[in-house]
Amino acid sequence: MATNGADTAALSGLAKDVFEQGVTELANNMFPLAKEFPTEQVDWKGGEGHVWAAHVSRNTSPFFAGEDSAYPVAGHQTHVKGRIDMRKMMARIRMTEEAMSDLVSSEASFRNGMTDEKTRLADDVAKKEEYALSNDGRGVLGVLNGTHNAVTTLTLKNPGNVPGANFGNRFFFTGQIVLAVNPATGLLRTTAVTITSTDSAGATCVCSPATGTDWADADYVVQVAATTSTDILDSSYEKAFWGLPALIDDNTNRDNYFGISRTQFGNLKSYVKASVGAFSLDTAQLTADVAYEKLGGEIDLLLMHQSVRREYIKLLQDDRRYAGADLKSPDGGTKAMKQGDLTLGEVPVKAIRTLGLGQVYFLDTKKSGFKRYVAEPGKFMDRDGSIWLREGTGASARHAYEATYFMRKQYFCKNPGYNARWDGVNATLVVVRDE
């Protein structure tokens, strides 16, 4: 017969919550491209930017002459000048007085609230820089795929403006405020929207409110500062750091290379092989040969997404399985299983999770002159004596504070012709959100 004795329900008022130590980190804070991108840091001197000079053509007068022949027409060397600009990234946090005061002690919170907001913002900024290094500097998150007249679902392609039908929402995240840009004019369409969810299959995003009636197929989609933004100045369009698709390019993404036309001066063109298709060892050798024939480039680093690396692994699978292995326990894998680097012709093959899909970069890190110009490596605004500023005045005032973080950088390659790029490599892609 049941009794009225004490049980856990009766004594629940005495029970305590037992908390694990620390905070579980579920955001990916690894930024491999920034680590592997072989750049030399250069301090920014200010003014109107750094001017650089390039030797782009030879004296064409040398010729084989016969006895008593005429002199050749005099030739000359050609040098041109370009100008390196500076780009800026900004971020902002806001905290109420209570959030700043009540989340300080270890007894009251897992971590100091202000410290958490500030340090994690730095991680978020680093993540955005990693995105920039994989893209062409336009700040394009993706491209509209089809008609988008007053809709709440965006169908997307070309993630980061890298051509491809797969994973169009790769760089879209809940809470982003975005707007379409007309590629023909470089102007914003109407009605900024907020991303409310992303499709796990990688093709679409849901937004609110509905898009403007002028959004069109193949429009760029970029972040804007606020839902009220209407001026292209208040968007990320053409304000991102230049990444590999801009630096290692023919004239597909960037014909104007820091003030010099790649069409006019082919020395600044990298060899770009579009629509590669299947990964081929012969095509890889061809690409390395072209880089050498063009300007003497000697490829010493290959960068690609993990999905493309798997295609390379598959090429050698039949030859590798029993090579040098204990036949009692053959190993069909490679160092890539532990994310180790492979090699192709003794050249390191590094897989970068944030790199453009279907791409391979063939880099000559010694001769290219990769540089990172830095005006500000990253800090919170504090010229007026404080990081935290009161929000608003008068009727708009709130008992809260804001802090703004910013960095100013630009990436540059002095000799892009030493390098090469593949686009459109066939690869089996598993859509995985980079949280």
C-alpha positions in Angstrom: 0.0 0.0 0.0 1.3 3.4 -1.0 2.4 5.7 1.8 2.8 9.5 2.0 6.6 9.3 2.6 9.0 11.7 1.1 10.0 11.4 -2.6 11.9 13.6 -5.0 8.7 15.4 -6.1 7.9 16.3 -2.5 11.4 17.4 -1.8 11.9 19.2 -5.2 12.2 22.5 -3.4 15.5 21.3 -1.9 17.1 20.2 -5.2 19.7 22.3 -6.9 20.6 22.6 -10.5 24.1 21.1 -11.1 25.9 23.0 -13.8 28.7 21.8 -16.0 31.8 23.9 -16.2 32.1 26.4 -19.0 30.1 27.0 -22.2 29.8 24.4 -24.9 31.2 25.8 -28.1 28.9 25.0 -31.1 30.2 27.6 -33.5 33.1 26.7 -35.9 35.9 29.1 -35.1 38.5 27.5 -37.3 39.7 29.8 -40.1 42.1 27.8 -42.2 42.4 30.1 -45.3 43.6 33.1 -43.3 46.2 30.7 -41.8 47.3 29.1 -45.1 47.1 32.2 -47.4 50.8 33.1 -47.7 50.7 36.9 -47.3 53.3 39.4 -46.1 51.9 42.0 -43.8 52.5 45.6 -44.9 51.6 48.7 -42.8 49.3 51.1 -44.6 50.8 54.5 -45.0 47.6 56.4 -45.6 47.1 59.2 -48.1 45.4 58.2 -51.4 46.7 54.7 -51.2 49.8 52.7 -52.2 50.9 53.2 -55.8 52.5 50.2 -57.5 54.4 49.9 -60.8 54.4 47.0 -63.1 56.7 46.2 -66.0 54.3 44.9 -68.7 56.1 44.8 -72.0 59.6 44.6 -73.6 61.5 46.5 -76.2 60.4 44.9 -79.5 63.3 46.2 -81.7 65.7 43.2 -81.5 65.8 41.5 -84.9 68.2 39.5 -87.1 69.8 41.8 -89.6 71.6 41.3 -92.9 74.7 43.1 -94.3 74.0 46.8 -94.8 70.4 46.4 -93.6 68.4 49.2 -92.0 68.4 49.8 -88.3 65.3 48.5 -86.6 62.6 50.9 -85.4 63.4 51.8 -81.9 61.4 50.1 -79.2 60.9 50.8 -75.5 60.0 49.2 -72.2 56.4 49.8 -70.9 55.6 50.3 -67.2 52.2 51.1 -65.8 51.1 52.3 -62.4 48.1 51.1 -60.3 46.7 52.1 -57.0 45.9 49.8 -54.1 42.8 50.8 -52.1 41.8 50.0 -48.6 38.7 48.2 -47.4 36.8 48.3 -44.1 34.7 45.8 -42.1 32.6 46.9 -39.2 30.4 45.2 -36.5 28.4 46.4 -33.6 27.1 45.1 -30.2 24.5 46.4 -27.9 23.9 45.6 -24.2 21.5 46.8 -21.6 22.6 48.1 -18.2 21.2 44.9 -16.6 23.0 42.6 -19.0 26.3 44.4 -18.2 25.8 44.4 -14.5 24.0 41.1 -13.7 26.2 38.8 -15.8 29.5 39.5 -14.2 30.2 37.1 -11.3 30.8 33.4 -11.7 27.9 32.8 -9.3 25.5 34.6 -11.6 26.6 33.5 -15.1 28.6 30.9 -16.9 30.8 33.7 -18.3 31.1 37.5 -18.0 28.5 38.9 -20.4 30.5 41.8 -21.7 33.6 39.6 -22.2 31.6 37.0 -24.1 30.0 39.5 -26.4 33.3 41.2 -27.2 35.5 38.2 -27.7 32.9 36.3 -29.8 32.4 39.3 -32.0 36.1 39.1 -32.8 35.5 35.5 -33.9 32.5 36.6 -36.0 34.6 39.2 -37.7 37.4 36.6 -38.4 34.7 34.4 -40.0 33.7 37.2 -42.3 37.3 37.8 -43.3 37.6 34.1 -44.1 34.5 34.5 -46.4 36.1 37.5 -48.1 39.3 35.6 -48.9 37.3 33.0 -50.8 35.5 35.7 -52.8 36.1 38.4 -55.4 35.7 41.6 -53.2 32.1 42.4 -54.3 30.6 41.2 -51.1 28.1 39.1 -52.9 26.5 36.4 -50.7 24.8 34.7 -53.6 22.9 35.3 -56.9 19.2 35.1 -57.5 18.1 32.1 -59.5 14.8 32.9 -61.2 12.1 35.5 -60.9 11.8 37.1 -57.4 8.9 39.6 -57.7 7.5 40.2 -54.2 8.3 36.7 -52.8 9.4 35.5 -49.3 11.6 32.7 -50.5 14.9 33.4 -52.2 16.2 30.7 -54.6 19.9 31.1 -54.9 23.0 30.0 -56.9 26.7 31.0 -57.2 27.5 31.2 -53.5 29.9 34.0 -52.9 29.7 34.9 -56.6 31.6 31.7 -57.5 29.7 30.0 -60.4 27.8 26.9 -59.4 24.2 25.7 -59.0 24.9 24.0 -55.7 24.6 25.4 -52.1 23.4 28.8 -53.2 22.6 29.8 -49.6 26.0 28.9 -48.3 26.8 32.4 -47.0 23.3 33.3 -45.7 22.5 33.1 -42.0 19.4 33.9 -40.0 19.2 37.5 -39.0 21.2 38.9 -41.9 19.6 42.0 -43.6 20.1 41.7 -47.4 19.1 43.5 -50.6 19.4 42.8 -54.3 21.9 44.7 -56.5 21.3 45.2 -60.2 24.6 43.9 -61.7 24.1 46.2 -64.8 24.0 49.4 -62.8 25.5 48.6 -59.4 22.5 50.1 -57.6 20.2 48.6 -55.0 16.8 47.3 -55.7 13.9 48.2 -53.4 12.9 46.6 -50.0 15.6 45.2 -47.8 14.6 41.9 -46.2 15.8 39.9 -43.2 16.7 36.2 -43.5 14.5 34.2 -41.2 15.6 30.7 -42.1 17.8 28.8 -44.5 16.9 25.5 -46.3 19.1 22.6 -45.2 19.3 21.4 -48.8 21.3 24.6 -49.6 19.1 26.1 -52.3 16.8 28.7 -50.6 16.3 31.1 -47.8 13.1 32.4 -46.3 12.9 36.2 -45.8 10.7 38.9 -44.3 9.0 41.0 -45.6 8.5 40.1 -49.2 11.1 41.2 -51.7 10.6 44.3 -53.9 8.8 44.0 -57.2 12.0 45.0 -59.0 14.1 42.1 -57.8 15.3 40.1 -60.9 16.9 36.9 -62.0 20.8 37.0 -61.7 20.7 39.9 -59.3 23.5 39.9 -56.7 22.3 39.6 -53.0 24.4 41.6 -50.5 24.2 42.6 -46.9 23.0 46.1 -46.0 23.3 48.1 -42.8 19.6 48.2 -41.9 16.1 47.4 -43.1 15.8 51.1 -44.0 18.9 51.1 -46.3 18.3 52.4 -49.8 21.7 53.7 -50.8 24.4 51.4 -52.2 26.8 53.2 -49.9 25.1 51.5 -47.0 25.7 48.0 -48.4 28.6 45.7 -48.6 28.7 45.8 -52.4 32.2 46.4 -53.7 33.5 47.0 -50.2 34.9 43.6 -49.2 38.6 42.6 -49.0 39.8 41.1 -52.3 40.2 37.4 -52.0 41.7 34.7 -54.2 39.0 34.8 -57.0 40.0 38.5 -57.6 43.7 38.1 -57.2 44.1 34.9 -59.1 42.0 35.8 -62.2 42.2 36.5 -65.9 39.5 39.1 -66.4 36.5 37.0 -65.5 36.0 38.6 -62.1 38.3 41.6 -62.1 39.5 43.1 -65.3 40.5 46.3 -63.5 43.3 45.1 -61.3 43.9 47.9 -58.9 43.8 50.4 -61.7 45.4 48.4 -64.5 43.4 46.6 -67.2 44.1 42.9 -67.5 42.6 43.0 -70.9 45.2 45.5 -72.0 48.1 43.9 -70.1 47.9 40.2 -70.0 50.9 39.9 -67.7 48.4 40.5 -64.9 46.2 37.6 -65.9 46.4 34.3 -64.2 45.7 31.2 -66.2 42.1 30.3 -65.5 40.6 27.1 -66.9 36.8 27.3 -66.8 34.4 24.4 -66.7 37.2 21.9 -65.9 34.8 18.9 -65.4 36.5 15.8 -64.0 39.7 16.2 -62.0 42.5 15.2 -64.2 46.2 14.6 -63.4 47.1 15.6 -67.0 45.1 18.8 -66.7 46.9 19.6 -63.4 50.3 19.1 -65.1 49.1 21.2 -68.1 48.1 24.0 -65.6 51.5 23.9 -63.9 53.2 24.0 -67.2 51.2 27.0 -68.4 52.1 29.0 -65.3 55.8 28.2 -65.9 55.6 29.0 -69.6 53.8 32.3 -69.0 56.1 34.0 -66.5 58.2 31.3 -64.9 55.7 30.4 -62.2 56.7 27.3 -60.2 53.6 25.9 -58.4 54.3 25.0 -54.7 50.8 25.0 -53.2 47.4 23.7 -54.2 44.2 24.9 -52.4 40.8 23.3 -52.9 37.6 22.5 -51.1 37.3 19.1 -49.4 34.8 18.0 -52.0 37.4 18.6 -54.8 40.1 16.9 -52.7 37.9 13.7 -52.6 37.9 13.7 -56.4 41.7 13.7 -56.4 41.8 10.9 -53.8 39.5 8.8 -56.0 41.9 9.1 -59.0 44.6 7.2 -57.1 42.4 4.8 -55.1 43.1 1.7 -57.2 46.9 2.2 -57.1 47.1 3.2 -53.5 45.2 0.5 -51.6 47.9 -2.1 -51.2 51.0 0.1 -51.9 53.4 -0.2 -49.0 50.7 -1.7 -46.7 50.6 -4.7 -44.5 48.5 -7.0 -46.6 47.0 -8.5 -43.4 45.5 -5.1 -42.6 45.3 -3.0 -45.8 44.4 0.7 -45.4 42.3 2.2 -48.2 42.5 5.7 -46.8 44.9 8.7 -46.8 46.1 11.4 -44.4 43.1 13.3 -45.5 40.9 11.2 -43.1 42.6 13.1 -40.3 42.5 16.3 -42.4 46.2 16.0 -43.1 47.8 17.5 -46.3 48.2 15.4 -49.4 50.7 16.0 -52.2 50.4 16.2 -56.0 53.9 16.0 -57.7 55.4 16.8 -54.3 53.3 20.0 -54.1 51.2 20.2 -50.8 47.4 19.8 -51.4 45.5 21.7 -48.7 41.8 21.4 -48.3 40.1 24.6 -47.2 36.4 24.3 -46.1 35.6 28.0 -46.9 37.1 28.0 -50.4 34.9 28.4 -53.5 33.2 25.2 -54.6 34.5 23.5 -57.7 37.7 25.5 -57.6 41.5 24.7 -57.4 44.2 27.3 -56.9 47.7 26.7 -58.2 49.9 29.1 -56.3 53.6 30.1 -56.6 53.9 31.4 -53.1 57.6 32.4 -53.4 57.4 34.7 -56.5 53.8 36.0 -56.4 54.3 38.7 -53.8 51.1 38.1 -51.8 50.6 41.0 -49.4 48.1 42.0 -46.7 48.0 45.8 -46.3 46.8 46.7 -42.8 45.6 50.1 -41.7 43.9 48.7 -38.6 44.1 45.0 -37.6 40.9 45.3 -35.6 39.8 47.1 -32.5 36.7 48.8 -30.8 36.2 52.4 -31.6 37.5 54.5 -28.7 38.7 57.9 -29.9 36.3 59.7 -27.7 37.6 57.9 -24.6 35.2 55.0 -24.2 34.4 51.8 -26.0 30.8 51.8 -24.7 28.6 54.7 -25.8 25.1 55.5 -24.5 22.3 54.8 -26.9 20.3 57.7 -28.2 19.3 61.0 -26.6 16.1 62.6 -25.6 13.0 60.6 -26.5 15.1 58.1 -28.4 17.4 57.3 -25.4 17.5 53.8 -24.0 19.2 52.5 -20.9 21.7 50.6 -23.0 25.2 50.9 -24.5 26.7 50.2 -27.9 30.2 49.3 -29.0 31.5 49.3 -32.6 34.4 47.1 -33.8 36.2 47.7 -37.1 39.3 46.7 -39.2 40.8 48.1 -42.3 42.7 45.8 -44.7 43.3 44.9 -48.3 44.9 41.9 -50.0 47.1 42.1 -53.0 49.2 39.9 -55.3 52.1 41.7 -57.0 52.5 39.0 -59.7 49.2 37.2 -60.3 50.5 35.7 -63.6 52.6 33.2 -61.7 49.5 31.5 -60.5 46.5 29.6 -62.0 42.9 28.7 -61.1 40.4 26.0 -62.0 36.7 26.6 -62.1 33.8 24.2 -62.5 35.5 21.0 -61.2 33.0 18.2 -60.9 32.7 17.1 -57.3 30.2 15.4 -55.0 29.1 18.0 -52.5 27.5 17.3 -49.2 25.7 20.5 -48.1 26.9 21.3 -44.6 26.1 24.6 -42.9 29.2 26.3 -41.6 27.9 27.5 -38.3 
